Amino acid sequence: MNPDLENMLNQLFSINRANQKPLFLVGGAVRDLFLHRDSSDFDFTGPNVIQTAKEFANKFHYPLVKLDKTPGRETFRVVGSKQHSFDFTTLQGNSIQEDLLRRDFTVNAMAIPAESCLHPQPVCLDPCNGQADLKQKIIRVVSAETFIEDPLRVLRAFRFSAQLDFKIEPATIKQIRGHASRMKEVAVERIFYELKQFLNAQKPSTCFPDFCDCGLLKIILPASEAHQNKIKKTLERLDACIHNPSKYFRGSVSLESEIHANAILLRLSAILYPAHAREKLPAIEVLQFLKASNAEINWVGSALQAGTYCIDNLSSITETNEQRKQIYSFAKATYPHTLTGLALAGSTNPDWAQVHQKNIQQIARYYMETYLPARHSPVLLKGTDLIEKFKMQPGPHFKIILDKIEDARMLGEIATPEQALELAKTLRERLPELTDGVL
C-alpha cells in the first residue's frame, strides 16, 4: 500500500478509536481491494461518521468539502495528499447490514470494519454474497428496489460491467429493460457523467450491444439509435485503434498517448458520427442538452468535422511534387484533430481506411514528426514587425501575409527572421494580386 495512503488511514483510525464508534470502509474501495486494484477514493460510513470526518480534517489539517447536505444523506469529503480522498456518508438505515442492502450491486455491497482495513486478511461483511460474484465476474442487482430508488443505476450497471470486464447477469438485464425508460426522470448532468465513465472503460464496445438492446442508446442519444448496428462495429474497431494505435497508423510510438488521452470523447464522437454525417444531426445541440462543457462540445464538434474532412479529402493527396504541400494543407485543415479524425473516419469506414492506408500512415508520421514540432516552435514574424519594418497599418492584409509566412515556415521554405522579412516584402508588393484587388 502507498505509504501516504497508509499514513492517512492510520490517522483516521486513531480518531475513530478515540470516538469508540463503529466505522466501515464500504463500496468500490472494498471491491477493488478484493480485485487487487488500486483505489484513490475511499468511502466510509457508520454512526457519527460526519463528526469523525470533521475531527479527522481538523486535527490533521486536511481540506473538508461538503458534497451532499440532504438530511439523512449528508456526505463530506476529506482531501488528502497524492490525490487520495475519503468520503464520509451518513449510515443508511439502523445498521451497516441495512446500509449494504440498500446499495446498487452485490459487488459494491460489502464493508470492512475500520480496525480490519489494514490487515492482510480483513474481515468482510457481505450480506449479498458480493465476493462470490466477484469471483464469477458478475454484476448482479442487490434487490428489486435498486432501480426503483434510482433509475440511473441501469446505466451504472453498464459502467461497472465495462470497467471491471464483468458480465451483467440475465435477471439484472431483465430488470434493466423494465426500468430503462425511467432514465428520463434523471438529471441529464448525472446521465452524462455516467455515460463518460462507461466510455472511459478499457473496452466499452464489448458491453455496447447489451447497452443498445436494453434501450439506453435510444433514451440517451435517440437520433443515434437508428444507426446502432453501424455504431457497434465502429466502436469495436475504434477500441482496437485506441489500444494499439501504432497498428493503424504504423510506427509512431508517441501516438498512443494522444489517442488514449481523448478516448472518452473519441468514442462519444463515434456514437454521434453516423447521424451527424448522414442526416446533419446538430451534434452540438445534443451535447448542450446533456450539459456537456464548452470544451467537450468544441472537441467533439471539431472531431466530427475532421472525420468528415478526412473522408472527403484524403484521396486528393497524390504522389506528385506537390505531395508535401498537400499533406501539410491536410494537417493544417484538421489540426488539432488530425489523428483523431483519421481514427474516427477509419473506424467508421474500414473499406475507406484500407484503400487509403498508405496516405493515413504518411499523414500520421508527418503530423507527429514534422507538423507538431514546427507548430510548437516560435514564429518568425509578428504583426508588430510589419508595422515597424514596413510602416503597415493593421488590417485584413496582415492575416494574409502572416498566414503565408507561417505556411512557408511550417513547410521549411524559410527558417530565419531575415528570410521571413524578405518574404513579407515580396508578399506586400503582391497584395493586390493575393486579394484580387480587394482589401
Secondary structure, DSSP 4 states (H G I P E B T S, - for coil): --HHHHHHHHHHHHHHHHHT---EEETHHHHHHHTT---SEEEEEETTHHHHHHHHHHHHT--EEEEE--TT--EEEEE-GGG-EEEEEE-SSSSHHHHHHTSSBGGG--EEEGGGTTSSS---B-TT-HHHHHHHTEE-BS-TTHHHH-TTHHHHHHHHHHHHT-EEPHHHHHHHHHHGGGGGGS-HHHHHHHHHHHHTSS-GGGTHHHHHHTTHHHHHSGGGGGGHHHHHHHHHHHHHHHH-HHHHHTS-TTHHHHHHHTHHHHHHHHHHHHHHHHH---HHHHHHHTT--HHHHHHHHHHHHHHHHHHHHGGG--SSTTHHHHHHHHHHHHTT-HHHHHHHHHHH-HHHHHHTHHHHHHHHHHIIIIIHHHHTSPPS--HHHHHHHH-PPPSHHHHHHHHHHHHHHHTTS--SHHHHHHHHHHHHHTHHHHTTT--
